[in-house]
């Protein structure tokens, strides 16, 4: 009887070790991440708003559209742009995309608070992973409250999962010198893009 209890206990331990908690996206393990369903690990777009052309757009567990975890988004509307948005701490972050006849892969979106830029103003770090099948025409950009903050990719060739990193503001308008930096591209500032081959 004692041996049977030990075997059952070992079996329960093995179940816990292999449970889905180990399939989390890397963004789920980022301290302070403000993005809901950052790696689409719910298997759908819960926490997000999908608008515009929603054709050929969804969440999958199939390669190559998963960067980490179990799921990733595939984005491939034809003929016009689709939009995937999330309202985060007073700001609307939007991915705008089109891919004809192929797909973008999107995964692991992170927004964290970096500090204050004055009364009522916050600075946020952001990153996401993007994959491109390379079909043309294609376009992909990030909008912050409706403003193009980059990267602005048009007819980009195929590339593996790549991490785009940058920063953005919330609240009060920053000083003019800082606005120039923001206008150069939130998640694609020169020298701030980090290339990472699939995780």
CORCORZI-V539833 format. One record per residue. N is the residue number from 0. RES is the residue in one small letter. SS is DSSP state (a for helix, b for strand, c for the rest). OMEGA is omega in whole degrees, -180 to 180 (none if undefined). BURIAL is + if it has 16 or more other ideal C-beta (glycine too) atoms within 10 Angstrom, else -. Layout:
n = <N;N>
res = <RES;RES>
ss = <SS;SS>
omega = <OMEGA;OMEGA>
burial = <BURIAL;BURIAL>
//
This chain:
n = <0;1;2;3;4;5;6;7;8;9;10;11;12;13;14;15;16;17;18;19;20;21;22;23;24;25;26;27;28;29;30;31;32;33;34;35;36;37;38;39;40;41;42;43;44;45;46;47;48;49;50;51;52;53;54;55;56;57;58;59;60;61;62;63;64;65;66;67;68;69;70;71;72;73;74;75;76;77;78;79;80;81;82;83;84;85;86;87;88;89;90;91;92;93;94;95;96;97;98;99;100;101;102;103;104;105;106;107;108;109;110;111;112;113;114;115;116;117;118;119;120;121;122;123;124;125;126;127;128;129;130;131;132;133;134;135;136;137;138;139;140;141;142;143;144;145;146;147;148;149;150;151;152;153;154;155;156;157;158;159;160;161;162;163;164;165;166;167;168;169;170;171;172;173;174;175;176;177;178;179;180;181;182;183;184;185;186;187;188;189;190;191;192;193;194;195;196;197;198>
res = <x;x;x;x;x;x;x;x;x;x;x;x;x;x;x;x;x;x;x;x;x;x;x;x;x;x;x;x;x;x;x;x;x;x;x;x;x;x;x;x;x;x;x;x;x;x;x;x;x;x;x;x;x;x;x;x;x;x;x;x;x;x;x;x;x;x;x;x;x;x;x;x;x;x;x;x;x;x;x;x;x;x;x;x;x;x;x;x;x;x;x;x;x;x;x;x;x;x;x;x;x;x;x;x;x;x;x;x;x;x;x;x;x;x;x;x;x;x;x;x;x;x;x;x;x;x;x;x;x;x;x;x;x;x;x;x;x;x;x;x;x;x;x;x;x;x;x;x;x;x;x;x;x;x;x;x;x;x;x;x;x;x;x;x;x;x;x;x;x;x;x;x;x;x;x;x;x;x;x;x;x;x;x;x;x;x;x;x;x;x;x;x;x;x;x;x;x;x;x>
ss = <c;a;a;a;a;a;a;a;a;a;a;a;a;a;a;a;a;c;c;a;a;a;a;c;c;a;a;a;a;c;c;c;c;c;c;c;c;c;c;c;c;c;c;c;c;c;c;c;b;b;b;b;c;c;c;c;b;b;b;b;c;c;c;c;c;c;c;c;c;c;c;b;b;b;b;c;c;c;c;c;c;b;b;b;b;b;b;b;c;c;b;b;b;b;b;b;b;b;b;c;c;c;c;b;b;b;b;b;b;b;b;b;b;b;b;b;c;c;c;c;b;b;b;b;b;b;b;b;b;b;b;b;c;c;c;c;c;b;b;b;b;b;b;b;c;c;b;b;c;c;c;c;b;b;c;c;c;c;b;b;b;b;b;b;b;b;b;b;b;b;b;c;c;c;c;a;a;a;a;a;a;a;a;c;c;c;c;c;c;c;c;c;c;b;c;c;c;c;c>
omega = <-180;179;180;178;178;179;178;178;178;178;178;178;179;178;-180;-179;-177;-179;-175;179;180;-179;180;172;178;179;178;-179;179;-178;176;180;-177;-175;176;179;-172;-180;179;-177;172;-177;178;-178;179;-176;-179;173;179;-179;-177;178;-177;180;176;-179;-180;178;-176;172;-177;171;6;-171;177;177;176;-177;-176;-173;172;180;170;-172;-175;179;-178;172;178;-174;168;-178;176;-171;171;178;-175;176;175;-180;175;176;-175;168;177;-171;171;179;-175;15;-174;-174;163;168;-179;-179;168;179;-177;169;178;178;-178;-180;-178;175;179;180;178;-177;179;176;-178;172;179;174;173;177;-177;178;180;175;175;176;178;4;174;172;178;173;177;177;173;-176;176;-179;179;179;174;-4;178;-178;178;-179;179;175;-178;172;179;178;-177;180;175;-173;177;-179;178;-177;172;173;-174;179;179;176;-178;180;179;178;178;178;-179;-178;-179;175;-177;-173;178;179;-179;178;-178;177;177;-180;179;177;-175;-179;none>
burial = <-;-;-;-;-;-;-;-;-;-;-;-;-;-;-;-;-;-;-;-;-;-;+;-;+;+;+;+;-;+;-;-;+;+;+;-;+;+;+;+;+;-;-;-;+;-;-;+;-;+;-;+;+;-;-;+;+;+;+;+;-;-;-;-;+;+;+;+;+;+;+;+;+;+;+;+;+;-;-;-;+;+;+;+;+;+;-;+;-;-;+;-;+;+;+;+;+;+;+;+;-;+;+;+;+;+;+;+;+;+;+;-;-;-;-;-;+;-;-;-;+;+;+;+;+;+;+;+;+;+;+;+;+;-;+;-;-;+;+;+;+;+;+;+;-;-;-;-;+;+;+;-;+;-;-;+;-;-;-;-;+;+;+;+;+;+;+;+;+;+;+;-;-;+;-;-;-;-;-;-;-;+;-;-;+;+;+;+;+;-;-;-;+;-;-;-;-;-;->
//
